[in-house]
Amino acid sequence: MSDFRLPAELVQSALDALPTPIFFKDRAGRYQGCNRAFTELMGKRADELIGLSVYDLSPPDLARVYAEADEALMSSGGQQRYETEVQPPGGERRQVLFYKAAMLDESGQVCGLAGTILDITERKALEQRLSDLADQDALTGLMNRRAILAHLHALHADRRQARQPLCLLMCDVDHFKSINDRFGHAIGDEVLVKVGQALRGHLRDGDRVGRIGGEEFLVVLASTDLDDAHLVADRLRQVIGQIRCETLDGPQGVTVSIGLARSHDDEDWADLLGRADEGLYAAKRTGRDRVVVAQDFSRHLLHKDWRRA
């Protein structure tokens, strides 16, 4: 059987017809060929690309990624797949997926590589939007119960290992059932949205807030100082006290009760959350619209099994 080979012009024509950028490099990492899609991506003619390296075409940080990946592939042979970015001349960076394969000469030695570039920018943006939705409370836009508890769990583990404390605020809208019953769920939803906005808008970098159910919100503070956390909690209480929702009976005010707890070295995150919950119940029992600092009372008599959240 004869060794049939396609003419080089036909091969190049077929490659140029493909919409995916394709390129070839020699063992030194210099471009030896490409298709039309690659020239359009790089903003150069094919003959201008021959002999250039990634350092001639890309920003230094990206070129370094490409060069290290190329050398690893040509040292080991086989195939390679990884995600990174490309930056067309004068354009914004795009997220891409590289597929590369080592090329062998007649003696079986690696003599270069062939690669393709798949633009995944839109796919990654969609994945990020879906991830955000999975972590977001649909009504308020805050972190949802799962997301804020996962954040608390991770931060508590880090702080505990570093033997640093952690402060929590458990916030509950006062008389929320009465608001719903009297003015309807539309006003109730407006109250929750405005409370969520007030909480998020008056926290500092590093603080996180989420809605954990109904009219309850959890604030995880970056602060480790109890007095500082108390000031934050009281400021939030006062800001929320200025909220007004228009109803048929006139402006409806809103207040919150807040339980504040600071972690101990010997407790886990669920016990800490339980103490903040106890502080909240104490604030409710003693008149509402106030901040109560949870001490060591009822540390293991949790109202909820937070570990099942």
VMD Tcl script that draws the C-alpha trace (Angstrom):
set ca {
  {0.00 0.00 0.00}
  {1.42 3.38 -0.93}
  {2.12 6.03 1.71}
  {-0.59 8.53 0.75}
  {-0.15 12.11 1.98}
  {-2.46 15.06 1.45}
  {-0.89 18.05 -0.28}
  {0.28 20.68 2.20}
  {-1.95 23.30 0.56}
  {-5.02 21.11 1.07}
  {-4.10 20.47 4.72}
  {-3.68 24.20 5.32}
  {-6.97 24.93 3.58}
  {-8.74 22.42 5.81}
  {-7.20 23.92 8.95}
  {-8.14 27.43 7.85}
  {-11.75 26.34 7.45}
  {-11.94 25.40 11.14}
  {-13.13 28.15 13.55}
  {-10.90 26.97 16.40}
  {-7.38 28.47 16.64}
  {-4.75 25.80 15.87}
  {-0.97 26.17 16.10}
  {2.24 24.15 15.83}
  {5.56 24.71 17.65}
  {9.03 23.22 17.36}
  {10.99 21.74 20.26}
  {12.30 25.21 21.16}
  {8.73 26.49 21.57}
  {8.73 28.66 18.42}
  {5.68 28.78 16.16}
  {6.06 26.83 12.91}
  {2.49 26.96 11.62}
  {-1.10 27.86 12.41}
  {-4.54 28.32 10.89}
  {-6.47 31.46 10.00}
  {-8.38 31.52 13.33}
  {-5.06 31.67 15.21}
  {-3.77 34.55 13.09}
  {-7.00 36.46 13.75}
  {-6.61 35.85 17.48}
  {-2.99 37.02 17.50}
  {-3.53 39.94 15.10}
  {-0.64 38.88 12.79}
  {-0.23 37.17 9.43}
  {0.88 33.55 9.40}
  {4.31 34.42 7.97}
  {4.80 37.00 10.75}
  {4.13 34.37 13.41}
  {6.71 31.85 12.16}
  {9.72 31.78 14.49}
  {8.12 33.79 17.28}
  {7.71 32.54 20.86}
  {4.93 33.12 23.37}
  {7.04 35.89 24.89}
  {6.83 37.78 21.58}
  {3.03 37.61 21.48}
  {1.65 37.64 25.03}
  {1.99 39.60 28.29}
  {4.83 38.24 30.47}
  {2.58 36.63 33.08}
  {0.60 34.70 30.48}
  {3.67 33.88 28.38}
  {5.28 32.32 31.44}
  {2.25 30.05 31.95}
  {2.30 28.93 28.31}
  {6.08 28.35 28.22}
  {6.13 26.30 31.42}
  {3.22 24.18 30.18}
  {4.90 23.66 26.79}
  {8.17 22.55 28.36}
  {6.39 20.15 30.72}
  {4.53 18.60 27.78}
  {7.57 18.25 25.54}
  {9.62 16.81 28.40}
  {7.07 14.11 29.20}
  {5.27 13.63 25.88}
  {1.61 12.75 25.59}
  {-1.22 15.25 25.82}
  {-2.12 18.26 27.94}
  {-5.29 20.14 28.86}
  {-5.55 23.25 31.04}
  {-7.51 26.45 31.51}
  {-5.92 29.89 31.45}
  {-6.35 33.23 29.65}
  {-5.31 34.83 26.39}
  {-5.11 38.52 25.59}
  {-5.58 39.52 21.93}
  {-3.68 42.67 20.88}
  {-5.59 45.69 22.12}
  {-8.37 43.52 23.55}
  {-9.55 42.23 26.90}
  {-8.40 38.94 28.33}
  {-10.49 35.89 27.46}
  {-10.73 32.66 29.38}
  {-9.67 29.69 27.28}
  {-9.07 25.96 27.34}
  {-5.82 24.70 25.78}
  {-5.56 21.23 24.26}
  {-2.00 20.28 23.32}
  {-0.23 17.12 22.14}
  {3.46 16.38 21.73}
  {4.60 15.62 18.17}
  {7.19 12.89 17.50}
  {9.83 12.63 14.77}
  {10.65 9.46 12.84}
  {12.84 8.21 15.68}
  {10.07 8.64 18.25}
  {11.57 11.70 19.90}
  {9.50 14.77 20.78}
  {10.10 17.39 18.12}
  {7.38 19.89 18.97}
  {3.71 20.17 19.78}
  {0.33 20.93 18.26}
  {-2.38 22.79 20.11}
  {-5.87 24.23 19.92}
  {-7.52 27.05 21.87}
  {-11.18 26.94 22.90}
  {-12.74 30.20 24.11}
  {-14.74 29.40 27.29}
  {-15.35 32.95 28.49}
  {-19.14 32.78 28.14}
  {-19.27 29.31 29.67}
  {-17.25 30.40 32.69}
  {-19.47 33.48 33.11}
  {-22.54 31.25 33.06}
  {-20.96 28.89 35.59}
  {-20.23 31.85 37.85}
  {-23.82 33.13 37.55}
  {-25.18 29.69 38.40}
  {-22.79 29.43 41.34}
  {-23.88 32.85 42.59}
  {-27.52 31.85 42.32}
  {-26.83 28.64 44.26}
  {-25.34 30.72 47.09}
  {-27.83 33.59 46.95}
  {-31.09 34.15 48.78}
  {-33.69 34.72 46.08}
  {-35.55 37.52 47.89}
  {-32.81 39.64 49.46}
  {-29.81 38.85 47.27}
  {-27.77 38.05 50.38}
  {-25.92 34.80 50.96}
  {-28.42 32.05 51.59}
  {-28.47 29.74 54.61}
  {-26.17 27.14 53.10}
  {-23.62 29.71 51.92}
  {-23.39 31.76 55.13}
  {-23.13 28.65 57.31}
  {-20.42 27.25 55.03}
  {-18.55 30.56 55.36}
  {-18.93 30.44 59.14}
  {-17.73 26.85 59.28}
  {-14.60 27.60 57.23}
  {-13.74 30.86 59.02}
  {-14.28 29.31 62.44}
  {-11.92 26.46 61.56}
  {-9.22 28.93 60.45}
  {-9.64 31.13 63.52}
  {-9.66 28.15 65.86}
  {-6.42 26.83 64.39}
  {-4.85 30.28 64.82}
  {-6.37 30.49 68.33}
  {-8.23 33.67 67.42}
  {-11.85 34.39 68.37}
  {-14.80 35.00 66.08}
  {-17.87 37.23 66.57}
  {-21.39 36.55 65.33}
  {-24.60 38.57 65.21}
  {-27.93 36.76 65.08}
  {-30.55 39.28 63.93}
  {-34.33 38.87 63.89}
  {-36.96 41.34 62.67}
  {-39.27 42.22 65.57}
  {-42.99 41.42 65.26}
  {-42.54 40.21 61.71}
  {-45.56 37.91 61.81}
  {-47.73 40.84 62.83}
  {-46.36 42.90 59.90}
  {-47.25 40.10 57.49}
  {-50.70 39.57 59.02}
  {-51.55 43.25 59.16}
  {-50.10 44.58 55.91}
  {-49.68 41.49 53.73}
  {-46.72 39.52 52.44}
  {-45.74 42.18 49.90}
  {-44.95 44.59 52.73}
  {-43.31 41.76 54.66}
  {-41.05 41.03 51.70}
  {-40.22 44.74 51.39}
  {-39.21 44.78 55.06}
  {-36.88 41.80 54.55}
  {-35.32 43.33 51.46}
  {-34.71 46.69 53.17}
  {-33.29 45.02 56.29}
  {-30.97 42.95 54.09}
  {-29.83 46.07 52.23}
  {-29.19 47.90 55.50}
  {-27.14 45.04 56.88}
  {-25.07 44.59 53.73}
  {-24.61 48.32 53.22}
  {-23.26 49.03 56.70}
  {-20.81 46.18 57.18}
  {-17.08 46.43 56.68}
  {-14.65 44.60 54.41}
  {-14.37 41.02 55.55}
  {-17.80 40.92 57.22}
  {-20.46 38.64 55.71}
  {-24.24 38.54 56.07}
  {-26.80 35.96 55.02}
  {-30.47 35.22 55.45}
  {-30.80 31.94 57.29}
  {-34.58 31.64 57.14}
  {-37.75 33.67 57.54}
  {-36.92 36.96 59.20}
  {-33.57 35.80 60.64}
  {-30.20 37.07 59.43}
  {-26.71 35.98 60.42}
  {-23.75 38.37 60.37}
  {-20.25 36.86 60.57}
  {-17.84 39.61 61.64}
  {-14.18 39.82 60.77}
  {-13.73 41.61 64.11}
  {-12.32 39.60 67.01}
  {-12.94 42.23 69.68}
  {-16.23 41.93 71.59}
  {-16.56 45.66 72.31}
  {-15.99 46.48 68.65}
  {-18.53 43.86 67.62}
  {-21.03 45.37 70.05}
  {-20.57 48.78 68.43}
  {-21.18 47.25 65.00}
  {-24.30 45.48 66.23}
  {-25.73 48.62 67.82}
  {-24.99 50.68 64.70}
  {-26.86 48.11 62.58}
  {-29.77 48.17 65.02}
  {-29.99 51.95 64.77}
  {-29.74 51.97 60.95}
  {-32.53 49.42 60.65}
  {-34.59 51.46 63.10}
  {-34.67 54.24 60.48}
  {-36.33 52.02 57.84}
  {-39.85 52.99 56.82}
  {-42.23 51.05 54.56}
  {-45.28 52.79 53.15}
  {-48.59 51.07 53.99}
  {-52.26 51.99 53.81}
  {-51.98 52.94 57.50}
  {-48.98 55.18 56.87}
  {-45.22 54.58 57.27}
  {-44.36 51.32 59.05}
  {-41.17 51.30 61.11}
  {-38.90 48.28 61.60}
  {-36.74 47.16 64.50}
  {-34.51 44.15 65.07}
  {-33.29 42.20 68.06}
  {-29.68 41.03 67.95}
  {-27.79 38.32 69.79}
  {-24.00 38.75 69.87}
  {-21.56 35.93 70.66}
  {-17.78 35.69 70.70}
  {-16.21 32.26 70.26}
  {-14.33 30.25 72.87}
  {-11.34 28.03 72.14}
  {-13.15 24.88 73.20}
  {-16.40 25.22 71.24}
  {-17.30 24.34 67.69}
  {-19.09 26.60 65.24}
  {-22.54 25.17 66.02}
  {-22.13 25.87 69.75}
  {-21.06 29.43 68.94}
  {-24.10 29.85 66.73}
  {-26.28 28.40 69.45}
  {-25.02 30.98 71.95}
  {-25.72 33.81 69.50}
  {-29.22 32.37 69.15}
  {-29.59 32.37 72.92}
  {-28.55 36.02 72.98}
  {-31.22 36.75 70.38}
  {-33.91 35.05 72.43}
  {-32.78 36.99 75.49}
  {-33.10 40.25 73.49}
  {-36.63 39.23 72.50}
  {-37.59 38.38 76.08}
  {-36.28 41.64 77.50}
  {-38.14 44.05 75.23}
  {-36.77 43.70 71.65}
  {-34.95 46.38 69.62}
  {-31.74 45.75 71.53}
  {-28.42 43.91 71.46}
  {-27.73 41.18 74.03}
  {-24.24 39.75 74.41}
  {-24.39 36.00 74.93}
  {-22.17 34.81 77.71}
  {-21.85 31.14 78.65}
  {-25.51 30.49 79.48}
  {-27.16 27.46 77.89}
  {-24.13 26.79 75.73}
  {-25.25 23.32 74.74}
  {-29.04 23.77 74.88}
  {-29.45 24.79 71.27}
  {-32.82 25.87 69.94}
  {-31.85 24.50 66.51}
  {-29.57 21.74 65.29}
  {-27.32 23.98 63.21}
  {-25.11 21.05 62.17}
  {-27.97 19.78 60.00}
  {-28.32 23.05 58.12}
}
mol new
graphics top color blue
foreach p $ca { graphics top sphere $p radius 0.5 }
foreach p [lrange $ca 0 end-1] q [lrange $ca 1 end] { graphics top cylinder $p $q radius 0.2 }
display resetview
